[in-house]
């Protein structure tokens, strides 16, 4: 297992829009660097107890995200989300309905904020074999996808806060952040 240092808020890479992965129809063939990047992202996400990660968080401005968990200590009351790698991901809301939820980020350690996200989305992207994956998602699953896609556009969750009072340290905010 090779874990990468997680880039934290303030680092310019996190504020930089990422570029699409070229040759995405079979992204891993003949591209050991990309395979290694994705493996490093996975190892790092698991080691840091993340529910998702974007390539910029390991210092690479490529449009790659991954997410998923069965059980997670940082989000103990959430339903499982299937482990998914998406290259060049996109999403669209299925309605205008937004829902507030507490979010954290490995690049903003020990902090949570209440962030509005679309309740239901359709997302797509390419998997490791170059197949197009398209799924519908709601609630926390949809929230993670929106959060990770934001990373690819240089957006961190604190930029989306409606109220700075609903933002703070995990150990001060208490149990509400785990509901
Ligand atoms: Ni994040």
Backbone and ligand atoms as CSV (ligand in chain L), in Angstrom:
chain,resi,resn,atom,element,x,y,z
A,1,UNK,N,N,0.852,-1.198,0.000
A,1,UNK,CA,C,0.000,0.000,0.000
A,1,UNK,C,C,0.888,1.247,0.000
A,2,UNK,N,N,0.612,2.115,-0.943
A,2,UNK,CA,C,1.346,3.385,-1.022
A,2,UNK,C,C,0.359,4.510,-0.792
A,3,UNK,N,N,0.473,5.177,0.323
A,3,UNK,CA,C,-0.430,6.306,0.547
A,3,UNK,C,C,0.293,7.603,0.213
A,4,UNK,N,N,-0.468,8.525,-0.320
A,4,UNK,CA,C,0.066,9.827,-0.693
A,4,UNK,C,C,-0.258,10.826,0.410
A,5,UNK,N,N,0.532,11.855,0.496
A,5,UNK,CA,C,0.152,12.959,1.367
A,5,UNK,C,C,-1.095,13.604,0.782
A,6,UNK,N,N,-2.057,13.895,1.634
A,6,UNK,CA,C,-3.256,14.588,1.166
A,6,UNK,C,C,-2.967,16.088,1.123
A,7,UNK,N,N,-3.268,16.674,-0.013
A,7,UNK,CA,C,-3.113,18.110,-0.172
A,7,UNK,C,C,-4.244,18.806,0.593
A,8,UNK,N,N,-3.914,19.807,1.362
A,8,UNK,CA,C,-4.920,20.467,2.201
A,8,UNK,C,C,-5.315,21.839,1.662
A,9,UNK,N,N,-6.485,22.274,2.129
A,9,UNK,CA,C,-7.034,23.568,1.719
A,9,UNK,C,C,-5.973,24.658,1.868
A,10,UNK,N,N,-5.841,25.468,0.842
A,10,UNK,CA,C,-4.798,26.481,0.804
A,10,UNK,C,C,-3.789,26.167,-0.289
A,11,UNK,N,N,-3.643,24.879,-0.591
A,11,UNK,CA,C,-2.748,24.464,-1.670
A,11,UNK,C,C,-3.384,24.821,-3.022
A,12,UNK,N,N,-2.609,25.402,-3.898
A,12,UNK,CA,C,-3.141,25.884,-5.178
A,12,UNK,C,C,-3.711,24.761,-6.051
A,13,UNK,N,N,-3.193,23.540,-5.889
A,13,UNK,CA,C,-3.706,22.437,-6.719
A,13,UNK,C,C,-5.193,22.199,-6.473
A,14,UNK,N,N,-5.632,22.444,-5.250
A,14,UNK,CA,C,-7.046,22.212,-4.932
A,14,UNK,C,C,-7.946,23.276,-5.537
A,15,UNK,N,N,-7.380,24.422,-5.855
A,15,UNK,CA,C,-8.161,25.519,-6.415
A,15,UNK,C,C,-8.041,25.581,-7.936
A,16,UNK,N,N,-7.337,24.613,-8.521
A,16,UNK,CA,C,-7.085,24.606,-9.963
A,16,UNK,C,C,-8.036,23.639,-10.659
A,17,UNK,N,N,-8.776,24.073,-11.679
A,17,UNK,CA,C,-9.602,23.128,-12.438
A,17,UNK,C,C,-8.729,22.040,-13.072
A,18,UNK,N,N,-9.229,20.811,-13.047
A,18,UNK,CA,C,-8.460,19.677,-13.569
A,18,UNK,C,C,-8.775,19.427,-15.036
A,19,UNK,N,N,-7.850,18.775,-15.711
A,19,UNK,CA,C,-8.010,18.509,-17.141
A,19,UNK,C,C,-8.516,17.084,-17.367
A,20,UNK,N,N,-9.319,16.887,-18.417
A,20,UNK,CA,C,-9.809,15.535,-18.702
A,20,UNK,C,C,-8.657,14.575,-18.993
A,21,UNK,N,N,-8.909,13.303,-18.695
A,21,UNK,CA,C,-7.962,12.249,-19.053
A,21,UNK,C,C,-8.166,11.936,-20.531
A,22,UNK,N,N,-7.102,12.021,-21.299
A,22,UNK,CA,C,-7.187,11.700,-22.723
A,22,UNK,C,C,-7.159,10.180,-22.905
A,23,UNK,N,N,-7.582,9.698,-24.050
A,23,UNK,CA,C,-7.565,8.258,-24.338
A,23,UNK,C,C,-8.372,7.479,-23.304
A,24,UNK,N,N,-9.525,8.045,-22.920
A,24,UNK,CA,C,-10.254,7.479,-21.791
A,24,UNK,C,C,-10.964,6.178,-22.137
A,25,UNK,N,N,-11.003,5.796,-23.422
A,25,UNK,CA,C,-11.708,4.558,-23.761
A,25,UNK,C,C,-11.009,3.338,-23.196
A,26,UNK,N,N,-9.719,3.448,-23.035
A,26,UNK,CA,C,-9.007,2.361,-22.366
A,26,UNK,C,C,-7.865,2.992,-21.582
A,27,UNK,N,N,-8.224,3.669,-20.520
A,27,UNK,CA,C,-7.268,4.578,-19.893
A,27,UNK,C,C,-6.067,3.891,-19.276
A,28,UNK,N,N,-6.203,2.626,-18.883
A,28,UNK,CA,C,-5.096,2.009,-18.160
A,28,UNK,C,C,-4.143,1.233,-19.053
A,29,UNK,N,N,-4.584,0.928,-20.288
A,29,UNK,CA,C,-3.681,0.173,-21.151
A,29,UNK,C,C,-2.538,1.082,-21.571
A,30,UNK,N,N,-1.360,0.622,-21.358
A,30,UNK,CA,C,-0.198,1.395,-21.757
A,30,UNK,C,C,-0.025,2.658,-20.964
A,31,UNK,N,N,-0.651,2.703,-19.806
A,31,UNK,CA,C,-0.509,3.911,-18.998
A,31,UNK,C,C,-0.289,3.546,-17.526
A,32,UNK,N,N,0.877,2.997,-17.230
A,32,UNK,CA,C,1.143,2.588,-15.839
A,32,UNK,C,C,1.068,3.756,-14.867
A,33,UNK,N,N,1.349,4.957,-15.334
A,33,UNK,CA,C,1.287,6.113,-14.429
A,33,UNK,C,C,-0.138,6.329,-13.928
A,34,UNK,N,N,-1.103,6.170,-14.847
A,34,UNK,CA,C,-2.502,6.371,-14.460
A,34,UNK,C,C,-2.961,5.255,-13.521
A,35,UNK,N,N,-2.556,4.026,-13.830
A,35,UNK,CA,C,-2.915,2.904,-12.960
A,35,UNK,C,C,-2.339,3.114,-11.564
A,36,UNK,N,N,-1.118,3.603,-11.509
A,36,UNK,CA,C,-0.472,3.834,-10.211
A,36,UNK,C,C,-1.169,4.961,-9.465
A,37,UNK,N,N,-1.522,6.009,-10.184
A,37,UNK,CA,C,-2.239,7.131,-9.554
A,37,UNK,C,C,-3.535,6.644,-8.920
A,38,UNK,N,N,-4.293,5.846,-9.675
A,38,UNK,CA,C,-5.587,5.375,-9.181
A,38,UNK,C,C,-5.394,4.440,-7.981
A,39,UNK,N,N,-4.394,3.592,-8.041
A,39,UNK,CA,C,-4.126,2.712,-6.889
A,39,UNK,C,C,-3.716,3.535,-5.670
A,40,UNK,N,N,-2.906,4.558,-5.896
A,40,UNK,CA,C,-2.489,5.418,-4.781
A,40,UNK,C,C,-3.680,6.162,-4.183
A,41,UNK,N,N,-4.579,6.615,-5.055
A,41,UNK,CA,C,-5.785,7.298,-4.553
A,41,UNK,C,C,-6.596,6.349,-3.679
A,42,UNK,N,N,-6.740,5.110,-4.148
A,42,UNK,CA,C,-7.524,4.135,-3.394
A,42,UNK,C,C,-6.883,3.837,-2.035
A,43,UNK,N,N,-5.580,3.575,-2.050
A,43,UNK,CA,C,-4.874,3.288,-0.796
A,43,UNK,C,C,-4.993,4.457,0.173
A,44,UNK,N,N,-4.884,5.661,-0.368
A,44,UNK,CA,C,-4.916,6.849,0.475
A,44,UNK,C,C,-6.314,7.066,1.040
A,45,UNK,N,N,-7.335,6.902,0.191
A,45,UNK,CA,C,-8.714,7.067,0.657
A,45,UNK,C,C,-9.014,6.080,1.786
A,46,UNK,N,N,-8.619,4.845,1.605
A,46,UNK,CA,C,-8.903,3.826,2.629
A,46,UNK,C,C,-8.115,4.112,3.909
A,47,UNK,N,N,-6.837,4.452,3.748
A,47,UNK,CA,C,-6.001,4.710,4.932
A,47,UNK,C,C,-6.516,5.895,5.741
A,48,UNK,N,N,-7.091,6.879,5.057
A,48,UNK,CA,C,-7.564,8.099,5.736
A,48,UNK,C,C,-9.049,8.033,6.101
A,49,UNK,N,N,-9.657,6.868,5.878
A,49,UNK,CA,C,-11.078,6.685,6.207
A,49,UNK,C,C,-11.975,7.615,5.407
A,50,UNK,N,N,-11.574,7.917,4.191
A,50,UNK,CA,C,-12.403,8.761,3.343
A,50,UNK,C,C,-13.538,7.969,2.720
A,51,UNK,N,N,-14.619,8.661,2.368
A,51,UNK,CA,C,-15.701,8.029,1.604
A,51,UNK,C,C,-15.578,8.363,0.123
A,52,UNK,N,N,-14.628,9.244,-0.182
A,52,UNK,CA,C,-14.375,9.604,-1.571
A,52,UNK,C,C,-13.085,10.389,-1.652
A,53,UNK,N,N,-12.567,10.487,-2.871
A,53,UNK,CA,C,-11.332,11.256,-3.070
A,53,UNK,C,C,-11.273,11.700,-4.526
A,54,UNK,N,N,-10.700,12.851,-4.745
A,54,UNK,CA,C,-10.466,13.341,-6.096
A,54,UNK,C,C,-8.969,13.438,-6.333
A,55,UNK,N,N,-8.569,13.240,-7.591
A,55,UNK,CA,C,-7.136,13.251,-7.909
A,55,UNK,C,C,-6.417,14.521,-7.425
A,56,UNK,N,N,-7.063,15.697,-7.473
A,56,UNK,CA,C,-6.343,16.886,-6.985
A,56,UNK,C,C,-5.903,16.772,-5.526
A,57,UNK,N,N,-6.602,15.927,-4.772
A,57,UNK,CA,C,-6.249,15.785,-3.356
A,57,UNK,C,C,-4.933,15.046,-3.138
A,58,UNK,N,N,-4.481,14.319,-4.160
A,58,UNK,CA,C,-3.132,13.743,-4.086
A,58,UNK,C,C,-2.196,14.517,-5.015
A,59,UNK,N,N,-2.610,15.725,-5.377
A,59,UNK,CA,C,-1.721,16.632,-6.092
A,59,UNK,C,C,-1.709,16.477,-7.594
A,60,UNK,N,N,-2.745,15.793,-8.144
A,60,UNK,CA,C,-2.788,15.566,-9.589
A,60,UNK,C,C,-4.046,16.196,-10.172
A,61,UNK,N,N,-3.899,17.162,-11.054
A,61,UNK,CA,C,-5.061,17.861,-11.616
A,61,UNK,C,C,-5.593,17.156,-12.864
A,62,UNK,N,N,-6.012,15.898,-12.643
A,62,UNK,CA,C,-6.694,15.108,-13.681
A,62,UNK,C,C,-8.117,14.822,-13.216
A,63,UNK,N,N,-9.032,14.660,-14.175
A,63,UNK,CA,C,-10.441,14.470,-13.821
A,63,UNK,C,C,-10.711,12.999,-13.496
A,64,UNK,N,N,-10.334,12.634,-12.291
A,64,UNK,CA,C,-10.542,11.275,-11.779
A,64,UNK,C,C,-11.045,11.386,-10.339
A,65,UNK,N,N,-12.118,10.654,-10.069
A,65,UNK,CA,C,-12.611,10.572,-8.688
A,65,UNK,C,C,-12.851,9.108,-8.339
A,66,UNK,N,N,-12.920,8.838,-7.069
A,66,UNK,CA,C,-13.409,7.536,-6.613
A,66,UNK,C,C,-14.138,7.734,-5.305
A,67,UNK,N,N,-14.997,6.780,-5.013
A,67,UNK,CA,C,-15.794,6.879,-3.786
A,67,UNK,C,C,-16.378,5.513,-3.484
A,68,UNK,N,N,-16.921,5.395,-2.273
A,68,UNK,CA,C,-17.613,4.168,-1.899
A,68,UNK,C,C,-17.127,3.640,-0.566
A,69,UNK,N,N,-18.029,2.934,0.120
A,69,UNK,CA,C,-17.700,2.333,1.420
A,69,UNK,C,C,-18.825,1.376,1.797
A,70,UNK,N,N,-18.478,0.447,2.674
A,70,UNK,CA,C,-19.499,-0.388,3.317
A,70,UNK,C,C,-19.859,0.204,4.670
A,71,UNK,N,N,-18.812,0.399,5.486
A,71,UNK,CA,C,-18.981,1.094,6.761
A,71,UNK,C,C,-17.861,2.100,6.854
A,72,UNK,N,N,-18.139,3.232,7.476
A,72,UNK,CA,C,-17.105,4.255,7.564
A,72,UNK,C,C,-17.182,4.940,8.925
A,73,UNK,N,N,-16.042,5.017,9.599
A,73,UNK,CA,C,-16.002,5.620,10.942
A,73,UNK,C,C,-16.334,7.109,10.917
A,74,UNK,N,N,-15.977,7.776,9.842
A,74,UNK,CA,C,-16.184,9.231,9.793
A,74,UNK,C,C,-17.643,9.570,9.450
A,75,UNK,N,N,-18.349,8.597,8.863
A,75,UNK,CA,C,-19.775,8.783,8.524
A,75,UNK,C,C,-20.519,7.526,8.956
A,76,UNK,N,N,-20.648,7.330,10.281
A,76,UNK,CA,C,-21.085,6.031,10.804
A,76,UNK,C,C,-22.533,5.667,10.508
A,77,UNK,N,N,-23.373,6.640,10.206
A,77,UNK,CA,C,-24.803,6.347,10.058
A,77,UNK,C,C,-25.281,6.387,8.612
A,78,UNK,N,N,-24.357,6.307,7.681
A,78,UNK,CA,C,-24.744,6.394,6.271
A,78,UNK,C,C,-24.864,5.014,5.632
A,79,UNK,N,N,-25.782,4.924,4.697
A,79,UNK,CA,C,-25.967,3.681,3.943
A,79,UNK,C,C,-24.743,3.449,3.050
A,80,UNK,N,N,-24.394,2.187,2.819
A,80,UNK,CA,C,-23.231,1.889,1.966
A,80,UNK,C,C,-23.389,2.480,0.557
A,81,UNK,N,N,-22.260,2.814,-0.018
A,81,UNK,CA,C,-22.211,3.306,-1.397
A,81,UNK,C,C,-21.230,2.397,-2.140
A,82,UNK,N,N,-21.595,1.901,-3.319
A,82,UNK,CA,C,-20.689,0.984,-4.017
A,82,UNK,C,C,-19.376,1.658,-4.394
A,83,UNK,N,N,-18.287,0.895,-4.218
A,83,UNK,CA,C,-16.984,1.459,-4.586
A,83,UNK,C,C,-16.934,1.679,-6.093
A,84,UNK,N,N,-16.557,2.881,-6.481
A,84,UNK,CA,C,-16.635,3.297,-7.878
A,84,UNK,C,C,-15.448,4.196,-8.223
A,85,UNK,N,N,-14.820,3.921,-9.349
A,85,UNK,CA,C,-13.819,4.829,-9.921
A,85,UNK,C,C,-14.447,5.464,-11.145
A,86,UNK,N,N,-14.354,6.773,-11.265
A,86,UNK,CA,C,-14.900,7.460,-12.440
A,86,UNK,C,C,-13.841,8.377,-13.040
A,87,UNK,N,N,-13.582,8.134,-14.308
A,87,UNK,CA,C,-12.675,8.970,-15.082
A,87,UNK,C,C,-13.537,9.912,-15.922
A,88,UNK,N,N,-13.185,11.177,-15.913
A,88,UNK,CA,C,-13.944,12.217,-16.611
A,88,UNK,C,C,-15.434,12.205,-16.217
A,89,UNK,N,N,-15.723,12.258,-14.916
A,89,UNK,CA,C,-17.124,12.170,-14.466
A,89,UNK,C,C,-17.927,13.428,-14.777
A,90,UNK,N,N,-19.235,13.201,-14.873
A,90,UNK,CA,C,-20.185,14.305,-15.030
A,90,UNK,C,C,-21.438,13.947,-14.246
A,91,UNK,N,N,-22.216,14.962,-13.871
A,91,UNK,CA,C,-23.520,14.660,-13.287
A,91,UNK,C,C,-24.506,15.747,-13.677
A,92,UNK,N,N,-25.790,15.392,-13.548
A,92,UNK,CA,C,-26.827,16.399,-13.738
A,92,UNK,C,C,-27.904,16.162,-12.690
A,93,UNK,N,N,-28.461,17.239,-12.150
A,93,UNK,CA,C,-29.546,17.070,-11.174
A,93,UNK,C,C,-30.801,16.553,-11.859
A,94,UNK,N,N,-31.552,15.721,-11.145
A,94,UNK,CA,C,-32.813,15.206,-11.689
A,94,UNK,C,C,-33.987,16.066,-11.282
A,95,UNK,N,N,-33.770,16.933,-10.295
A,95,UNK,CA,C,-34.752,17.960,-9.961
A,95,UNK,C,C,-33.994,19.107,-9.321
A,96,UNK,N,N,-34.707,20.189,-9.078
A,96,UNK,CA,C,-34.057,21.350,-8.462
A,96,UNK,C,C,-33.947,21.215,-6.949
A,97,UNK,N,N,-34.511,20.127,-6.407
A,97,UNK,CA,C,-34.577,20.000,-4.957
A,97,UNK,C,C,-33.176,19.856,-4.350
A,98,UNK,N,N,-32.918,20.689,-3.343
A,98,UNK,CA,C,-31.641,20.637,-2.638
A,98,UNK,C,C,-31.884,20.136,-1.223
A,99,UNK,N,N,-30.851,19.537,-0.635
A,99,UNK,CA,C,-30.954,19.071,0.744
A,99,UNK,C,C,-29.649,19.439,1.463
A,100,UNK,N,N,-29.790,19.919,2.709
A,100,UNK,CA,C,-28.612,20.256,3.505
A,100,UNK,C,C,-28.070,19.007,4.180
A,101,UNK,N,N,-26.759,18.895,4.243
A,101,UNK,CA,C,-26.137,17.774,4.939
A,101,UNK,C,C,-24.746,18.168,5.404
A,102,UNK,N,N,-24.308,17.498,6.485
A,102,UNK,CA,C,-22.979,17.785,7.038
A,102,UNK,C,C,-21.930,17.065,6.216
A,103,UNK,N,N,-20.941,17.820,5.794
A,103,UNK,CA,C,-19.852,17.275,4.978
A,103,UNK,C,C,-18.506,17.565,5.604
A,104,UNK,N,N,-17.603,16.661,5.350
A,104,UNK,CA,C,-16.205,16.897,5.650
A,104,UNK,C,C,-15.390,16.647,4.401
A,105,UNK,N,N,-14.083,16.756,4.549
A,105,UNK,CA,C,-13.193,16.555,3.402
A,105,UNK,C,C,-11.809,16.224,3.942
A,106,UNK,N,N,-11.153,15.252,3.334
A,106,UNK,CA,C,-9.799,14.916,3.783
A,106,UNK,C,C,-8.846,16.090,3.624
A,107,UNK,N,N,-9.192,17.018,2.746
A,107,UNK,CA,C,-8.339,18.197,2.548
A,107,UNK,C,C,-8.675,19.343,3.498
A,108,UNK,N,N,-9.720,19.130,4.308
A,108,UNK,CA,C,-10.125,20.127,5.314
A,108,UNK,C,C,-10.278,19.351,6.625
A,109,UNK,N,N,-9.184,18.820,7.161
A,109,UNK,CA,C,-9.288,17.838,8.241
A,109,UNK,C,C,-9.913,18.397,9.515
A,110,UNK,N,N,-10.679,17.520,10.167
A,110,UNK,CA,C,-11.264,17.780,11.500
A,110,UNK,C,C,-12.404,18.796,11.470
A,111,UNK,N,N,-12.853,19.177,10.293
A,111,UNK,CA,C,-13.866,20.230,10.160
A,111,UNK,C,C,-15.066,19.695,9.384
A,112,UNK,N,N,-16.245,20.176,9.752
A,112,UNK,CA,C,-17.460,19.836,9.007
A,112,UNK,C,C,-18.262,21.113,8.758
A,113,UNK,N,N,-19.073,21.031,7.716
A,113,UNK,CA,C,-19.952,22.152,7.403
A,113,UNK,C,C,-21.254,21.658,6.808
A,114,UNK,N,N,-22.290,22.453,6.968
A,114,UNK,CA,C,-23.611,22.097,6.445
A,114,UNK,C,C,-23.736,22.663,5.031
A,115,UNK,N,N,-23.861,21.744,4.063
A,115,UNK,CA,C,-23.756,22.124,2.647
A,115,UNK,C,C,-25.017,21.695,1.901
A,116,UNK,N,N,-25.622,22.589,1.119
A,116,UNK,CA,C,-26.738,22.179,0.271
A,116,UNK,C,C,-26.242,21.470,-0.995
A,117,UNK,N,N,-26.890,20.364,-1.314
A,117,UNK,CA,C,-26.561,19.623,-2.557
A,117,UNK,C,C,-27.862,19.182,-3.203
A,118,UNK,N,N,-27.803,18.880,-4.488
A,118,UNK,CA,C,-28.965,18.292,-5.147
A,118,UNK,C,C,-29.283,16.948,-4.496
A,119,UNK,N,N,-30.575,16.730,-4.283
A,119,UNK,CA,C,-31.013,15.486,-3.640
A,119,UNK,C,C,-30.811,14.285,-4.549
A,120,UNK,N,N,-31.119,14.445,-5.833
A,120,UNK,CA,C,-31.013,13.301,-6.738
A,120,UNK,C,C,-30.356,13.729,-8.046
A,121,UNK,N,N,-29.477,12.872,-8.500
A,121,UNK,CA,C,-28.693,13.177,-9.708
A,121,UNK,C,C,-28.583,11.928,-10.585
A,122,UNK,N,N,-28.194,12.183,-11.824
A,122,UNK,CA,C,-27.694,11.105,-12.681
A,122,UNK,C,C,-26.230,11.420,-12.939
A,123,UNK,N,N,-25.372,10.441,-12.711
A,123,UNK,CA,C,-23.958,10.684,-12.976
A,123,UNK,C,C,-23.393,9.645,-13.926
A,124,UNK,N,N,-22.295,10.019,-14.533
A,124,UNK,CA,C,-21.646,9.105,-15.473
A,124,UNK,C,C,-20.152,9.369,-15.497
A,125,UNK,N,N,-19.444,8.415,-16.030
A,125,UNK,CA,C,-17.998,8.524,-16.174
A,125,UNK,C,C,-17.488,7.188,-16.676
A,126,UNK,N,N,-16.211,7.090,-16.873
A,126,UNK,CA,C,-15.607,5.867,-17.400
A,126,UNK,C,C,-14.915,5.092,-16.290
A,127,UNK,N,N,-15.116,3.777,-16.302
A,127,UNK,CA,C,-14.466,2.947,-15.293
A,127,UNK,C,C,-13.065,2.551,-15.772
A,128,UNK,N,N,-12.428,1.697,-15.001
A,128,UNK,CA,C,-11.031,1.350,-15.287
A,128,UNK,C,C,-10.865,0.587,-16.591
A,129,UNK,N,N,-11.944,-0.040,-17.050
A,129,UNK,CA,C,-11.878,-0.767,-18.320
A,129,UNK,C,C,-12.275,0.115,-19.501
A,130,UNK,N,N,-12.616,1.355,-19.207
A,130,UNK,CA,C,-13.022,2.250,-20.270
A,130,UNK,C,C,-14.498,2.173,-20.609
A,131,UNK,N,N,-15.271,1.461,-19.783
A,131,UNK,CA,C,-16.719,1.374,-20.014
A,131,UNK,C,C,-17.418,2.590,-19.413
A,132,UNK,N,N,-18.436,3.064,-20.118
A,132,UNK,CA,C,-19.223,4.169,-19.592
A,132,UNK,C,C,-20.148,3.648,-18.486
A,133,UNK,N,N,-20.061,4.263,-17.342
A,133,UNK,CA,C,-20.922,3.931,-16.209
A,133,UNK,C,C,-21.927,5.066,-16.053
A,134,UNK,N,N,-23.210,4.727,-15.972
A,134,UNK,CA,C,-24.246,5.740,-15.736
A,134,UNK,C,C,-25.129,5.241,-14.606
A,135,UNK,N,N,-25.347,6.087,-13.611
A,135,UNK,CA,C,-26.154,5.673,-12.458
A,135,UNK,C,C,-27.012,6.815,-11.966
A,136,UNK,N,N,-28.104,6.438,-11.325
A,136,UNK,CA,C,-28.913,7.384,-10.567
A,136,UNK,C,C,-28.491,7.296,-9.111
A,137,UNK,N,N,-28.483,8.423,-8.420
A,137,UNK,CA,C,-28.099,8.411,-7.007
A,137,UNK,C,C,-28.894,9.471,-6.262
A,138,UNK,N,N,-29.101,9.173,-4.974
A,138,UNK,CA,C,-29.820,10.101,-4.100
A,138,UNK,C,C,-29.048,10.272,-2.804
A,139,UNK,N,N,-29.459,11.307,-2.060
A,139,UNK,CA,C,-28.991,11.511,-0.688
A,139,UNK,C,C,-27.458,11.515,-0.596
A,140,UNK,N,N,-26.932,10.690,0.337
A,140,UNK,CA,C,-25.492,10.764,0.616
A,140,UNK,C,C,-24.652,10.326,-0.584
A,141,UNK,N,N,-25.121,9.315,-1.293
A,141,UNK,CA,C,-24.431,8.864,-2.509
A,141,UNK,C,C,-24.307,10.035,-3.507
A,142,UNK,N,N,-25.416,10.715,-3.727
A,142,UNK,CA,C,-25.408,11.862,-4.647
A,142,UNK,C,C,-24.533,12.989,-4.099
A,143,UNK,N,N,-24.566,13.157,-2.796
A,143,UNK,CA,C,-23.752,14.213,-2.159
A,143,UNK,C,C,-22.261,13.969,-2.398
A,144,UNK,N,N,-21.838,12.716,-2.216
A,144,UNK,CA,C,-20.412,12.405,-2.405
A,144,UNK,C,C,-19.994,12.706,-3.843
A,145,UNK,N,N,-20.806,12.292,-4.794
A,145,UNK,CA,C,-20.450,12.505,-6.199
A,145,UNK,C,C,-20.321,14.008,-6.491
A,146,UNK,N,N,-21.268,14.792,-5.973
A,146,UNK,CA,C,-21.202,16.242,-6.197
A,146,UNK,C,C,-19.960,16.841,-5.538
A,147,UNK,N,N,-19.659,16.372,-4.329
A,147,UNK,CA,C,-18.474,16.863,-3.608
A,147,UNK,C,C,-17.197,16.536,-4.389
A,148,UNK,N,N,-17.098,15.286,-4.855
A,148,UNK,CA,C,-15.866,14.882,-5.556
A,148,UNK,C,C,-15.746,15.579,-6.913
A,149,UNK,N,N,-16.867,15.732,-7.607
A,149,UNK,CA,C,-16.812,16.465,-8.888
A,149,UNK,C,C,-16.403,17.915,-8.661
A,150,UNK,N,N,-16.841,18.482,-7.547
A,150,UNK,CA,C,-16.406,19.847,-7.217
A,150,UNK,C,C,-14.885,19.947,-7.137
A,151,UNK,N,N,-14.258,18.916,-6.570
A,151,UNK,CA,C,-12.786,18.940,-6.477
A,151,UNK,C,C,-12.161,19.144,-7.856
A,152,UNK,N,N,-12.783,18.573,-8.880
A,152,UNK,CA,C,-12.209,18.660,-10.229
A,152,UNK,C,C,-12.370,20.053,-10.833
A,153,UNK,N,N,-13.268,20.826,-10.230
A,153,UNK,CA,C,-13.459,22.208,-10.675
A,153,UNK,C,C,-12.803,23.210,-9.720
A,154,UNK,N,N,-12.009,22.705,-8.799
A,154,UNK,CA,C,-11.309,23.597,-7.880
A,154,UNK,C,C,-12.179,24.145,-6.764
A,155,UNK,N,N,-13.262,23.423,-6.438
A,155,UNK,CA,C,-14.216,23.894,-5.429
A,155,UNK,C,C,-14.155,22.983,-4.207
A,156,UNK,N,N,-13.998,23.584,-3.045
A,156,UNK,CA,C,-14.022,22.843,-1.774
A,156,UNK,C,C,-15.335,23.125,-1.059
A,157,UNK,N,N,-15.759,22.176,-0.196
A,157,UNK,CA,C,-17.096,22.318,0.385
A,157,UNK,C,C,-17.308,23.623,1.156
A,158,UNK,N,N,-16.261,24.187,1.819
A,158,UNK,CA,C,-16.532,25.447,2.526
A,158,UNK,C,C,-16.989,26.571,1.594
A,159,UNK,N,N,-16.632,26.474,0.308
A,159,UNK,CA,C,-17.069,27.519,-0.634
A,159,UNK,C,C,-18.585,27.483,-0.828
A,160,UNK,N,N,-19.210,26.359,-0.482
A,160,UNK,CA,C,-20.647,26.191,-0.731
A,160,UNK,C,C,-21.504,26.369,0.513
A,161,UNK,N,N,-20.902,26.747,1.620
A,161,UNK,CA,C,-21.675,26.942,2.843
A,161,UNK,C,C,-22.698,28.050,2.657
A,162,UNK,N,N,-23.903,27.817,3.212
A,162,UNK,CA,C,-24.916,28.882,3.206
A,162,UNK,C,C,-24.725,29.789,4.411
A,163,UNK,N,N,-24.242,29.192,5.512
A,163,UNK,CA,C,-24.171,29.914,6.780
A,163,UNK,C,C,-22.874,29.518,7.482
A,164,UNK,N,N,-21.991,30.463,7.638
A,164,UNK,CA,C,-20.690,30.156,8.261
A,164,UNK,C,C,-20.822,29.709,9.710
A,165,UNK,N,N,-21.985,29.936,10.286
A,165,UNK,CA,C,-22.188,29.452,11.655
A,165,UNK,C,C,-22.368,27.933,11.694
A,166,UNK,N,N,-22.735,27.356,10.550
A,166,UNK,CA,C,-22.886,25.901,10.465
A,166,UNK,C,C,-21.600,25.296,9.899
A,167,UNK,N,N,-20.508,25.583,10.578
A,167,UNK,CA,C,-19.179,25.227,10.096
A,167,UNK,C,C,-18.259,25.217,11.301
A,168,UNK,N,N,-17.508,24.151,11.496
A,168,UNK,CA,C,-16.618,24.155,12.653
A,168,UNK,C,C,-15.915,22.826,12.843
A,169,UNK,N,N,-15.302,22.704,13.989
A,169,UNK,CA,C,-14.521,21.508,14.310
A,169,UNK,C,C,-15.440,20.356,14.714
A,170,UNK,N,N,-15.089,19.181,14.243
A,170,UNK,CA,C,-15.915,17.992,14.509
A,170,UNK,C,C,-16.171,17.817,15.996
A,171,UNK,N,N,-15.132,17.976,16.803
A,171,UNK,CA,C,-15.286,17.680,18.235
A,171,UNK,C,C,-16.060,18.767,18.981
A,172,UNK,N,N,-16.317,19.877,18.326
A,172,UNK,CA,C,-17.136,20.932,18.943
A,172,UNK,C,C,-18.584,20.891,18.440
A,173,UNK,N,N,-18.770,20.404,17.222
A,173,UNK,CA,C,-20.124,20.411,16.637
A,173,UNK,C,C,-21.012,19.326,17.251
A,174,UNK,N,N,-20.396,18.261,17.739
A,174,UNK,CA,C,-21.169,17.227,18.418
A,174,UNK,C,C,-21.862,16.265,17.469
A,175,UNK,N,N,-22.828,15.539,18.014
A,175,UNK,CA,C,-23.430,14.403,17.308
A,175,UNK,C,C,-24.235,14.794,16.072
A,176,UNK,N,N,-24.669,16.038,15.999
A,176,UNK,CA,C,-25.501,16.446,14.857
A,176,UNK,C,C,-24.834,16.148,13.519
A,177,UNK,N,N,-23.510,16.172,13.488
A,177,UNK,CA,C,-22.817,15.984,12.194
A,177,UNK,C,C,-22.860,14.544,11.728
A,178,UNK,N,N,-23.272,13.623,12.623
A,178,UNK,CA,C,-23.304,12.209,12.247
A,178,UNK,C,C,-24.723,11.724,11.919
A,179,UNK,N,N,-25.699,12.606,12.008
A,179,UNK,CA,C,-27.080,12.182,11.773
A,179,UNK,C,C,-27.324,11.976,10.279
L,1,NI,NI,NI,-13.169,16.437,-0.403
